[in-house]
Amino acid sequence: MSKFRTLVFVLLMLCVVAAHGETVRREAHIGYLYPAGGQQGTVIQIIAGGQFLKGAADVYISGEGVNASVVKYCRINIVKMKEQRKLVQQKLAEVRDKRFKELGITPPRSSARNRAKGKTATPKKTTKPEEKTAAKGEKPAAKKRTVKMPNHPLLVDIDNKSLKELAHIRDILFFPRRMTQPNRQIAESVVIEVTIDPDAKPGNREIRIKTPLGLTNPMVFQVATLPEVRELEPNDKQAYPKIPNMPGIPRSKSLKLPTVLNGQIMPGDVDRFRFTGQKGQKLVIEAHARSLIPYLSDAVPGWFQATLTLYDDKNNEVAFVDDYRFNPDPVLFYEIPRSGEYELEIRDSIYRGREDFVYRIAISEQPFITQVFPLGGREYTKASVSIEGWNLPRTQLLLDTLSKNNSNIRYTTYNSGKLISNPIIYAVDRVAETTEAESNNTAKDAEAVTLPIIINGRIDRPGDVDVFKFSGRRGEKVVAEVYGRRLNSPVDSFLRLTKADGSTLAFNDDYIKKDGFLHKDTGGLTTHHADPYLMATFPENGTYYVHLTDSQNQGGKAYGYRLRIAEPKGEFALRVTPSSLHTYAGRTVAMRVHVLRKDGFDGQVKVTLKNPPAGFSIQGGTIPAGCDQIRMTLAIGPKVPVKPYPLELQGTALIAGSIVIHTVVPAENMMQAFLYRHLVPSQQLLIDVQKKRWPQPFFKLTSNAPIRIASGDSVRVRLKMGKQKVLNDLELELNQPPKGLTLHDVKAEDGNLTFELKADEELIATGFVGNVIVEGFRKYTPKKKGKGKKTPPSRRISIDFLPAIPVEIIKQ
């Protein structure tokens, strides 16, 4: 066996060992939406592809003006069975002939020949070869089976499909390159009807599906103002230049602009669209792919890497782009030199593809902002910025710095009628601001500033260095931080802090805090953390210098930045995962809250519900000092009405004698390319409360104080029970416990539930502080089936979580 195979075998065995004894959890999940958006004032059907979607009952969309409902559940199976393939082909031919008749076109010879022979598209009942009539004394033959049309989303409403749509269905279902092993994570689908009001606000929404297993994760759905078109295969240049058996069909007309194109890229697929351009048009062709599905867990580099190529009417390539600066989604700018037909091509950069390689492309003369200065303003102070780009009739844009907002990162757009620009990201801070003044390229010419300060500046040209000087006192600390890449600036900053004699005190290029493979940044979408951050202590009284430049020796008007130089005061941000929760009335659900600490803040944070619905409460909501993440529980009262609830959490901390309150941002913990993980913000935290399935006991901790366990010792935990009796077959199990903490000796007596928690002195360190989550299970044994029928095996069912239990490990 080769070394590689041996390594793979060992890793697989380790995975099996790690998984042994765990309860398998099935969670409803959406992998993609297609199309991932629609125009205002339209009613469309979309496909949500994912896993464990059977029984989908409802659809929730964030925001106002958009409603949706479930049409049908389907499994996206490859049509391999011969009889089914034949049935689908017959149905396609039947509908195709109807379309020909409507167009006054003679059907193809194959159809006419079948009709002459008296054949119809009605399927025959088929039997397997071994299903012959049994002779006397033999076992009876198996029953005949009727072949049915496959339950595939493309075949929904097939009788009303156009000729081009029929060709698309045939290409998707039968073209050889698509006959691949389906991905289980997107092998199921739900057809959804979406109604978009004419006045629905344009922009991103989130779609979740309600299933018997709970709410799915949210997926991006875009509300647009422009007319929309869906790709219909075959539409690449090489495959099917003519549609077989469909003579007389006129060539598809060129698309009229402006428009939004919707499509999916399959393995080796290339999609092309023709449109008519007029001389002088300044077209912005903006693709959305990674912005729809930020991360793919099983693909490198972790997203659909789209490329755009533009051809003229002679098939000459006139433009190509594979990104927009550091954004993987490409944007192509092109001024039409002469009127005529042009063809746009989209594909994956290395010809990968799958159903979740979904794209949307806007082709229009939309305004597009390529540079902004400054990149923000001071809170409660009127601020405007200069803008440059394509199709911009104005050069100034007013920022919203006056309204109260929970985040210092805000967004705005420039609107020109129905055409909306790309979003501007800007920062709003409370610290005094100034604008960089050239020339300040050396310590000799350094610009003097007084701390704390935010400096709005630019790296104007390659090689430019901006230097700022200020006074520092021995023993005091200073922080220097750049906001550039996080505000969509292409600048890749490098920071250096020096003393008056030129010696370096601290420097930094890229900065990111990690917890294992989890990237803990506030945006969740950045993979190149190009904004530097440094903290240092002044060794003596004197003048100090901060030098800022571009580490890739680039520069220009777009290379703006905001540089913060200040004494560290301590700060934090909060994220809660997952952003979709599900439970029953009278039960408890677990969630995880992450603390993104900054500027040396290491204190305790108390998490609470803001304006909670009646019957909702958080247990174990205190995040201990020094802890970066903790799991806590959310209890739902038994009389809480059954429906979805949007929730808002907030975190409170004491920093430098002042009470600081921040909103907890809901997020999804997403994996990138098999390894890295990111906290991607969601628009809302939504919990779906369903009717309780059976009576169950209610548990309450006798004290909210942390349970102290001496290292190597054990402690008995006591919870009060409600009037409901404890199930005889109740089993308790620690859910994702810290290594070295175990549960033993469960007892239910005298209105109390007790169990023992034991701390292994070799596996769990003294000083550990956190919450312990205990999950209750019961054994479910299916009823015995009739004689000769196999009875399904018994299985464990999760019935509830106990309240989060604060635990502290102390010395023996």
C-alpha positions in Angstrom: 0.0 0.0 0.0 1.4 3.4 -1.0 2.2 6.0 1.7 -0.7 8.2 0.4 -3.2 5.4 0.6 -2.0 4.5 4.1 -2.4 8.1 5.2 -5.9 8.3 3.7 -6.8 5.0 5.5 -5.6 6.2 8.8 -7.4 9.5 8.5 -10.6 7.7 7.6 -10.2 5.4 10.6 -9.7 8.4 12.9 -12.9 9.9 11.6 -14.8 6.7 12.3 -13.3 6.5 15.8 -14.2 10.2 16.5 -17.7 9.6 15.2 -18.3 6.4 17.2 -21.0 6.8 19.8 -22.2 10.2 18.6 -25.8 10.8 17.8 -26.3 11.4 14.1 -28.2 14.7 13.6 -30.1 15.4 10.5 -30.3 19.2 9.8 -32.3 20.7 7.0 -29.9 22.6 4.7 -30.1 24.7 1.6 -27.1 24.6 -0.7 -28.4 27.0 -3.5 -31.3 28.9 -4.9 -31.9 29.0 -8.6 -32.6 31.6 -9.8 -31.3 33.5 -6.8 -33.3 36.6 -7.4 -36.2 38.2 -9.3 -37.6 41.5 -10.6 -40.0 43.8 -8.7 -43.6 43.1 -9.6 -43.2 39.6 -10.8 -44.2 36.1 -9.7 -41.6 33.4 -10.3 -40.8 29.8 -9.5 -37.4 29.0 -8.1 -35.6 25.8 -7.0 -34.0 25.5 -3.6 -31.5 22.6 -3.6 -30.3 21.0 -0.4 -30.6 18.1 2.0 -33.3 16.8 4.3 -35.9 19.1 2.8 -38.7 16.5 2.6 -41.9 17.7 4.2 -41.1 21.4 3.5 -44.1 23.3 4.6 -43.4 27.0 4.5 -40.9 29.6 3.3 -39.8 32.7 5.3 -38.3 35.7 3.5 -36.7 38.6 5.4 -37.9 42.1 4.8 -41.2 43.4 3.4 -42.8 43.1 0.0 -41.8 39.5 -0.9 -43.8 36.4 -0.2 -43.2 32.8 -1.0 -44.9 29.3 -0.7 -43.9 25.7 -1.3 -45.0 24.3 -4.6 -43.5 20.8 -4.6 -40.7 18.7 -3.1 -38.5 16.8 -5.5 -35.3 14.7 -5.5 -32.8 15.6 -8.1 -32.1 12.1 -9.3 -30.3 11.3 -12.5 -32.7 9.6 -14.8 -30.8 6.3 -15.3 -33.6 3.7 -15.4 -34.2 2.8 -19.1 -38.0 2.8 -18.8 -38.1 6.2 -17.1 -35.7 7.7 -19.6 -37.9 6.4 -22.4 -41.0 7.8 -20.7 -39.4 11.3 -20.3 -38.3 11.3 -23.9 -41.8 10.4 -25.0 -43.3 13.2 -22.9 -40.8 15.7 -24.3 -41.7 14.6 -27.8 -45.4 14.9 -27.1 -45.1 18.4 -25.7 -42.7 19.4 -28.5 -45.2 18.3 -31.2 -47.8 20.4 -29.5 -45.5 23.4 -29.7 -44.8 22.7 -33.4 -48.5 22.5 -34.1 -49.0 25.9 -32.4 -46.3 27.4 -34.6 -47.7 25.7 -37.8 -44.5 23.6 -38.2 -44.5 20.0 -39.4 -43.3 17.7 -36.6 -40.0 15.9 -37.1 -39.9 12.6 -39.0 -39.5 10.5 -35.9 -42.8 11.7 -34.4 -44.6 11.3 -37.7 -43.2 7.8 -38.0 -44.4 6.9 -34.5 -47.9 8.2 -35.2 -48.1 6.2 -38.5 -47.3 3.1 -36.6 -50.0 3.9 -34.1 -47.5 4.5 -31.3 -48.3 6.9 -28.5 -46.4 8.4 -25.6 -48.4 6.4 -23.1 -46.0 4.3 -21.1 -46.4 0.5 -21.0 -46.4 -1.5 -17.8 -43.1 -3.2 -17.6 -41.9 -6.2 -15.7 -38.4 -7.4 -14.9 -37.2 -10.5 -16.8 -37.6 -12.7 -13.8 -41.2 -11.6 -13.3 -42.7 -14.4 -15.5 -45.8 -16.4 -14.6 -44.9 -19.0 -12.1 -45.3 -22.7 -12.9 -47.2 -25.0 -10.6 -45.4 -25.5 -7.3 -43.2 -22.4 -7.8 -43.4 -19.1 -6.0 -45.7 -16.5 -7.6 -44.1 -14.0 -9.9 -43.4 -10.5 -8.6 -46.1 -7.9 -9.3 -45.9 -5.7 -12.3 -44.7 -2.2 -11.7 -45.9 0.9 -13.4 -43.2 3.3 -14.6 -43.9 6.9 -13.4 -42.4 10.2 -14.5 -39.4 11.0 -12.2 -40.0 13.5 -9.5 -37.6 16.1 -10.9 -38.1 19.9 -10.5 -37.5 20.6 -14.2 -40.5 18.4 -15.1 -42.9 20.5 -13.0 -45.5 22.0 -15.4 -43.9 20.4 -18.4 -47.0 20.7 -20.5 -46.5 24.4 -20.7 -42.8 24.5 -21.6 -41.6 26.2 -24.7 -39.4 24.5 -27.3 -36.3 26.1 -26.0 -37.3 25.0 -22.4 -37.8 21.5 -23.7 -34.4 21.4 -25.2 -33.0 22.7 -21.9 -34.7 19.9 -20.0 -33.3 17.3 -22.4 -29.8 18.7 -22.1 -29.9 18.8 -18.4 -31.3 15.3 -18.0 -29.6 13.4 -20.8 -26.4 15.1 -21.9 -23.5 12.7 -21.0 -21.4 15.2 -19.1 -24.2 15.7 -16.6 -24.4 11.9 -15.8 -22.3 12.3 -12.7 -22.7 11.1 -9.1 -25.1 13.5 -7.4 -23.9 15.5 -4.4 -26.0 14.3 -1.4 -25.9 17.8 0.1 -27.8 19.2 -2.9 -29.6 16.1 -4.0 -33.1 17.3 -2.9 -35.0 20.3 -4.0 -38.1 22.3 -3.2 -39.9 24.3 -5.9 -40.9 27.6 -4.5 -43.3 30.3 -5.8 -42.1 33.8 -5.0 -44.2 36.9 -5.3 -42.3 40.2 -5.4 -44.4 43.4 -4.9 -43.8 46.2 -7.4 -42.6 48.4 -4.6 -40.4 45.8 -2.8 -37.1 47.3 -1.7 -34.3 46.3 -4.0 -31.4 44.4 -2.5 -30.5 41.2 -0.7 -33.1 39.2 1.2 -32.8 35.8 3.0 -34.9 32.8 2.3 -35.4 29.9 4.9 -37.5 26.8 4.5 -39.5 25.3 7.3 -39.2 21.5 7.4 -40.1 18.8 10.0 -36.4 18.9 11.0 -36.5 22.6 11.6 -35.6 25.8 9.8 -32.9 25.7 7.1 -29.9 28.0 7.0 -30.6 31.4 5.2 -29.7 31.8 1.5 -29.4 35.1 -0.4 -32.3 36.1 -2.7 -31.8 39.3 -4.6 -34.7 41.7 -5.4 -33.8 43.6 -8.6 -35.3 46.4 -10.7 -34.3 45.1 -14.2 -36.0 42.5 -16.5 -34.7 39.0 -15.9 -33.7 36.1 -18.3 -32.9 32.5 -17.4 -30.3 30.6 -19.4 -31.7 27.7 -21.5 -29.3 24.9 -22.4 -27.7 24.2 -24.8 -26.2 27.7 -25.0 -22.5 27.2 -25.4 -20.8 27.5 -28.7 -19.4 24.0 -29.0 -22.3 21.8 -27.9 -25.5 21.6 -30.0 -25.0 24.4 -32.6 -28.4 23.2 -33.9 -31.2 21.6 -31.9 -31.8 18.1 -33.2 -35.3 17.1 -34.3 -36.5 20.7 -34.0 -36.3 22.2 -37.6 -37.8 25.5 -38.4 -37.2 27.1 -35.0 -36.1 30.6 -35.5 -32.8 31.6 -34.0 -33.1 33.2 -30.5 -33.4 36.9 -30.6 -30.6 39.1 -29.2 -31.4 40.2 -25.6 -32.5 43.7 -25.1 -30.6 45.8 -22.5 -30.8 46.4 -19.6 -31.2 42.8 -18.3 -30.2 40.4 -15.6 -29.1 36.9 -16.7 -29.6 33.8 -14.5 -27.8 30.5 -14.9 -26.0 27.5 -13.5 -22.6 26.2 -14.6 -22.2 22.4 -14.8 -18.9 20.5 -15.3 -17.2 21.8 -18.4 -20.1 24.1 -19.1 -19.8 27.4 -20.9 -22.8 29.7 -21.2 -23.2 32.4 -23.9 -25.7 35.2 -24.3 -26.2 37.5 -27.3 -27.3 41.1 -26.9 -27.4 44.2 -29.1 -25.2 47.1 -28.1 -25.4 50.7 -29.3 -22.3 52.8 -30.1 -21.3 54.9 -27.1 -23.0 52.8 -24.4 -20.9 52.5 -21.3 -21.8 49.0 -20.2 -21.2 47.7 -16.7 -21.4 43.9 -16.7 -21.5 42.8 -13.1 -21.5 39.1 -12.1 -22.8 37.8 -8.8 -21.6 34.3 -7.9 -19.6 34.3 -4.7 -21.8 37.0 -3.3 -24.8 34.5 -3.6 -23.0 31.5 -2.0 -20.0 32.9 0.0 -18.3 29.6 0.7 -18.4 26.0 -0.7 -17.1 23.5 1.8 -16.0 20.9 -0.7 -14.4 23.0 -3.5 -11.1 24.9 -3.8 -10.6 27.9 -3.4 -14.0 27.7 -1.7 -16.4 29.4 -4.1 -17.5 29.5 -7.8 -14.7 31.5 -9.5 -16.5 33.0 -12.5 -14.9 34.5 -15.6 -16.5 36.8 -18.1 -15.4 37.1 -21.8 -17.0 39.5 -24.3 -17.0 38.8 -28.1 -18.0 41.0 -31.0 -20.2 39.9 -34.0 -17.1 38.4 -35.6 -16.3 36.3 -32.6 -13.3 38.4 -31.7 -12.5 38.6 -28.0 -12.8 42.2 -27.0 -12.7 42.0 -23.2 -12.0 39.5 -20.4 -12.1 39.7 -16.6 -11.9 37.1 -13.8 -12.4 39.3 -10.8 -12.9 42.8 -9.6 -9.8 43.8 -7.7 -9.7 41.4 -4.7 -13.4 40.4 -5.1 -13.8 37.0 -6.9 -17.0 38.2 -8.6 -15.9 39.8 -12.0 -17.1 43.2 -13.2 -16.5 44.0 -16.9 -16.5 47.7 -18.1 -16.9 48.2 -21.8 -17.8 51.2 -24.0 -19.4 50.0 -27.2 -17.3 51.1 -30.2 -19.9 50.3 -32.8 -23.5 49.2 -32.8 -24.1 45.5 -33.4 -24.4 42.1 -31.7 -22.1 41.1 -28.9 -21.9 37.8 -27.1 -21.1 37.4 -23.4 -19.5 34.2 -22.1 -19.4 33.0 -18.5 -17.7 29.9 -17.1 -15.7 28.6 -14.1 -12.0 29.5 -14.3 -11.0 25.8 -14.3 -14.2 24.5 -15.9 -15.7 23.0 -12.7 -19.5 23.0 -12.2 -22.4 21.8 -10.3 -26.0 22.8 -9.5 -24.8 25.2 -6.8 -22.5 27.1 -9.3 -25.3 29.7 -9.6 -24.8 33.1 -11.1 -26.6 36.4 -11.9 -25.2 38.9 -14.3 -26.5 42.5 -14.7 -25.8 44.1 -18.1 -26.7 47.7 -18.1 -25.5 51.3 -18.0 -25.8 51.2 -14.2 -23.8 53.6 -12.1 -20.7 51.8 -10.7 -18.5 53.5 -8.1 -14.8 52.6 -8.4 -13.4 55.0 -5.8 -14.5 56.9 -2.7 -12.8 59.5 -0.5 -12.8 59.7 2.4 -13.9 56.2 3.5 -16.1 57.4 6.3 -16.9 60.2 8.7 -17.4 61.2 12.3 -20.6 60.1 14.0 -23.3 62.8 14.3 -21.3 65.1 12.0 -22.5 65.8 8.4 -20.2 64.1 5.9 -20.1 63.7 2.2 -17.6 61.9 0.0 -16.3 62.3 -3.5 -17.0 59.4 -5.9 -15.7 58.4 -9.3 -16.6 55.5 -11.6 -18.9 54.7 -14.5 -22.2 56.3 -15.4 -22.1 58.8 -12.5 -23.8 62.1 -13.2 -22.7 63.4 -9.7 -19.3 63.4 -8.0 -20.5 63.8 -4.4 -22.6 61.5 -2.2 -23.9 62.3 1.3 -23.2 59.7 4.0 -25.6 58.7 6.8 -23.6 59.6 9.8 -26.4 61.3 11.8 -28.7 58.3 12.6 -28.1 55.9 15.5 -26.6 52.6 14.3 -25.3 49.5 16.1 -22.4 49.1 13.8 -19.6 51.5 12.8 -19.6 49.8 9.3 -22.4 51.1 7.1 -23.6 50.8 3.5 -25.1 53.1 0.9 -25.7 53.2 -2.8 -26.2 55.8 -5.6 -29.5 55.5 -7.3 -30.3 56.8 -10.8 -34.0 55.9 -11.5 -34.2 52.1 -11.6 -30.5 51.7 -11.9 -28.7 51.2 -8.6 -25.0 51.4 -8.1 -22.8 48.9 -6.3 -22.9 49.4 -2.5 -20.4 51.7 -0.8 -19.0 50.5 2.5 -17.9 53.2 4.9 -17.0 53.6 8.5 -18.5 55.9 11.2 -16.5 56.6 14.3 -16.7 58.9 17.4 -13.0 59.9 17.4 -11.8 63.3 15.9 -10.8 63.1 12.2 -8.4 64.8 9.9 -7.3 64.4 6.3 -3.8 63.5 5.4 -1.7 66.4 4.0 1.1 65.8 1.5 4.1 65.8 1.5 4.6 63.5 4.4 6.8 60.8 2.9 9.6 60.8 5.5 10.0 61.2 9.2 11.5 64.6 8.5 8.2 65.7 6.7 5.9 63.7 9.0 2.5 65.2 9.7 2.0 66.0 13.4 -1.2 64.6 15.0 -2.8 64.6 18.4 -4.2 61.3 19.8 -6.8 59.9 19.6 -7.2 60.6 15.9 -8.5 59.0 12.7 -6.7 60.0 9.6 -8.3 59.8 6.1 -5.6 59.3 3.6 -4.5 57.8 0.3 -1.5 55.9 -1.1 -1.5 58.2 -4.1 1.1 56.3 -6.2 3.3 53.3 -6.1 6.1 53.8 -3.5 4.1 56.4 -1.6 4.7 56.4 2.2 2.6 58.4 4.6 4.2 59.3 8.0 2.6 60.7 11.1 4.2 61.8 14.3 2.9 62.2 17.8 4.0 62.3 21.5 4.1 59.3 23.8 4.8 58.8 27.5 6.7 55.9 29.0 4.5 53.0 30.0 1.5 54.1 28.0 0.1 51.9 25.2 -0.8 52.9 21.7 -2.8 51.2 18.9 -2.5 51.8 15.2 -5.1 50.2 12.9 -5.9 50.6 9.2 -9.4 50.3 7.7 -8.9 49.9 4.0 -9.6 46.4 2.6 -12.6 46.1 4.9 -14.0 49.2 3.2 -13.4 47.9 -0.3 -10.2 49.8 -0.9 -7.6 47.9 -2.9 -4.8 49.1 -0.6 -2.8 46.3 1.0 -1.4 48.3 3.9 1.8 47.9 5.9 2.3 49.6 9.3 5.5 50.4 11.1 5.9 52.2 14.5 9.3 53.8 15.1 11.1 55.8 17.7 12.7 59.2 17.0 16.0 57.5 16.2 14.4 55.4 13.4 14.5 52.1 15.2 11.4 49.9 14.8 9.2 49.4 17.9 6.5 47.3 16.2 5.2 46.5 12.7 2.4 44.5 11.0 1.2 43.6 7.5 -1.9 41.4 7.6 -3.9 40.9 10.8 -6.4 38.2 11.7 -7.4 36.5 15.0 -8.0 32.8 14.7 -9.5 30.1 16.9 -8.1 27.0 15.3 -9.3 27.2 11.7 -12.0 29.7 12.5 -11.3 33.2 11.2 -12.7 35.7 13.8 -13.2 38.9 11.8 -16.4 41.0 11.8 -17.1 40.8 8.1 -16.9 37.0 7.6 -16.2 37.3 3.8 -12.6 38.4 3.7 -9.9 35.8 3.1 -7.0 38.2 2.6 -6.9 40.2 5.8 -4.9 43.0 4.4 -5.7 45.6 7.1 -2.8 45.8 9.6 -3.2 46.3 13.4 -0.5 46.8 16.0 -0.3 47.5 19.7 2.8 48.6 21.6 4.0 50.2 24.8 6.1 53.3 24.8 9.5 52.6 26.3 10.2 56.2 27.1 8.9 59.7 26.7 9.3 61.2 23.3 8.1 61.5 19.7 7.0 58.4 17.8 6.2 57.8 14.1 3.7 55.7 12.3 4.7 54.8 8.7 2.0 53.5 6.3 2.5 52.2 2.8 1.2 49.6 0.4 3.0 46.2 0.8 2.6 45.4 -2.9 4.1 48.7 -4.0 0.8 49.8 -5.6 -1.1 53.1 -5.4 -3.6 55.4 -6.9 -6.7 57.5 -6.3 -8.7 54.4 -5.3 -6.1 53.4 -2.6 -7.8 55.2 0.3 -7.6 54.3 4.0 -8.7 55.3 7.5 -5.8 55.1 10.0 -6.7 55.0 13.7 -4.0 56.0 16.2 -5.2 56.0 19.9 -4.7 54.6 23.3 -6.4 51.2 23.5 -9.7 51.5 25.4 -11.0 47.9 24.9 -13.7 46.9 22.6 -15.7 43.9 21.5 -18.2 42.5 18.9 -20.5 39.5 19.2 -21.8 36.8 16.9 -24.4 34.1 17.5 -24.6 30.9 15.5 -26.6 29.4 14.0 -28.9 32.1 12.8 -31.8 29.6 12.3 -33.1 27.9 15.5 -35.8 25.4 15.9 -37.6 23.9 19.0 -40.9 23.0 20.5 -43.0 24.9 23.0 -41.8 24.1 26.5 -38.3 23.0 25.4 -34.8 24.5 25.3 -32.4 25.0 22.4 -28.6 25.5 22.4 -26.7 28.3 20.6 -23.1 29.5 20.5 -22.0 33.1 21.1 -18.6 34.3 19.9 -16.8 37.3 21.4 -14.5 39.2 19.0 -12.2 41.0 21.4 -10.2 44.0 20.5 -7.7 46.5 22.0 -6.9 44.3 24.9 -10.5 43.9 26.2 -10.5 40.7 28.3 -13.6 41.2 30.5 -16.9 39.5 31.1 -19.9 39.9 28.8 -23.5 39.4 29.8 -25.8 38.3 27.0 -29.5 39.0 27.2 -32.6 39.1 25.1 -33.6 42.6 23.9 -37.4 43.1 24.0 -37.9 39.3 24.4 -41.3 37.8 23.5 -43.2 36.5 26.5 -42.0 33.1 27.6 -38.4 33.4 26.2 -35.3 33.4 28.5 -31.6 32.8 28.2 -29.7 30.5 30.5 -26.0 30.6 31.0 -25.8 34.0 29.3 -22.6 35.1 31.1 -19.4 34.9 29.0 -16.5 34.7 31.5 -13.5 37.0 31.3 -10.9 35.7 28.8 -13.4 33.4 27.1 -13.8 33.8 23.3 -16.9 31.7 22.8 -19.5 29.9 24.8 -22.6 27.8 24.3 -25.8 28.9 26.1 -29.4 27.9 26.1 -32.6 29.6 25.1 -35.7 28.3 27.0 -39.2 28.5 25.5 -42.2 28.5 27.8 -44.9 25.8 27.4 -47.6 28.3 26.5 -45.6 30.2 23.9 -47.7 30.5 20.6 -46.5 28.3 17.8 -44.9 30.5 15.1 -41.5 31.9 13.9 -40.0 34.6 16.1 -37.2 37.1 15.1 -35.0 37.6 18.1 -32.5 40.2 19.0 -29.7 39.6 21.5 -27.4 42.2 23.2 -24.2 42.0 25.1 -23.2 44.2 28.0 -19.7 44.8 29.4 -18.0 47.2 31.8 -15.0 48.9 30.1 -12.9 51.5 31.8 -15.8 52.2 34.2 -18.4 52.7 31.5 -21.2 50.3 30.5 -20.9 49.3 26.9 -23.8 47.5 25.1 -23.5 45.9 21.6 -26.0 44.0 19.5 -25.2 40.3 18.9 -25.1 39.8 15.2 -26.6 36.5 13.9 -24.2 34.5 11.7 -23.6 31.2 10.0 -20.4 29.3 10.7 -19.4 28.4 7.1 -16.6 26.1 5.9 -14.3 27.1 3.1 -12.6 24.4 1.0 -12.6 21.6 3.5 -10.7 23.4 6.3 -11.1 27.1 7.1 -14.3 28.4 8.8 -15.9 31.9 8.8 -18.6 33.7 10.7 -20.8 35.1 7.9 -23.3 37.6 9.2 -27.1 37.0 8.6 -29.8 39.5 8.4 -31.8 38.1 11.4 -31.9 35.5 14.1 -35.0 33.5 13.6 -36.4 30.7 15.8 -39.3 28.5 14.7 -41.4 27.3 17.7 -43.5 24.3 17.0 -46.3 22.5 18.9 -44.8 20.2 21.6 -44.8 16.6 20.5 -45.3 14.9 23.9 -45.5 15.9 27.6 -42.1 16.2 29.2 -40.6 17.4 32.5 -39.4 21.0 33.1 -36.0 21.4 34.7 -34.6 24.4 36.6 -31.2 24.9 38.2 -31.3 25.4 41.9 -28.6 28.1 41.6 -27.2 30.3 38.8 -23.7 30.3 40.5 -21.0 28.4 38.7 -20.6 24.8 39.9 -17.0 24.4 41.1 -15.3 21.1 40.5 -11.9 20.3 41.9 -9.5 18.8 39.3 -9.7 15.1 39.5 -12.9 15.1 41.6 -16.6 15.1 41.0 -19.7 17.1 42.1 -23.3 16.2 42.2 -25.6 18.6 40.2 -29.2 19.1 41.2 -32.1 20.4 39.1 -35.7 20.9 40.2 -38.3 19.2 38.2 -41.8 20.3 37.2 -44.9 18.3 38.0 -44.5 16.1 34.9 -42.9 12.7 35.7 -39.5 11.9 34.3 -39.6 9.4 31.5 -38.5 6.0 32.6 -36.2 5.6 29.7 -34.6 9.1 30.0 -30.9 9.1 29.2 -28.6 12.2 29.8 -25.5 12.9 27.8 -23.1 15.8 27.6 -23.4 17.7 24.4 -20.1 18.9 22.9 -18.4 18.9 26.4 -14.8 20.1 27.1 -12.4 17.2 26.9 -12.0 15.6 30.4 -15.5 16.3 31.7 -17.9 13.4 32.0 -21.4 12.7 33.3 -22.4 9.7 35.6 -25.0 8.3 37.9 -28.3 9.9 36.8 -31.1 9.8 39.4 -34.7 11.2 39.6 -36.2 11.4 43.0 -38.2 13.7 45.3 -38.9 16.2 42.6 -35.2 16.5 41.7 -33.0 15.3 38.9 -29.4 14.7 40.0 -26.3 13.5 38.2 -22.5 13.6 38.8 -20.0 15.7 36.8 -16.4 14.5 37.0 -13.3 16.4 36.0 -10.3 14.4 34.8 -7.2 16.1 36.2 -5.1 15.0 33.2 -7.5 16.1 30.4 -9.2 19.3 31.6 -7.1 22.2 32.9 -7.5 23.9 36.2 -9.0 27.4 35.6 -11.5 26.2 32.9 -14.7 28.3 33.1 -17.6 27.8 30.8 -21.1 26.3 30.3 -21.9 22.6 30.2 -24.8 21.6 27.9 -26.7 18.4 28.8 -29.0 16.7 26.4 -31.8 14.3 27.2 -32.7 11.3 25.0 -35.4 8.7 25.1 -35.4 5.3 23.3 -37.9 4.9 20.5 -38.9 1.4 19.4 -41.1 1.2 16.3 -44.1 -1.0 16.4 -43.7 -4.5 15.0 -44.8 -4.9 11.4 -46.8 -7.8 10.0 -45.5 -11.3 9.5 -42.5 -11.5 7.2 -41.9 -7.7 7.3 -38.8 -6.3 8.8 -39.2 -4.0 11.8 -37.0 -0.9 11.8 -34.4 -0.8 14.6 -34.8 1.1 17.7 -33.2 4.6 17.9 -32.6 7.4 20.3 -34.6 10.6 20.1 -33.5 13.9 21.5 -36.2 15.3 23.7 -34.7 18.4 25.2 -31.6 20.3 26.5 -31.2 21.0 30.2 -30.5 24.6 31.1 -26.9 25.6 30.5 -24.8 24.8 33.6 -21.9 27.2 34.4 -18.9 25.2 35.5 -15.5 26.2 36.9 -12.5 23.8 37.4 -10.5 24.6 40.6 -7.4 23.2 42.2 -7.8 20.1 44.3 
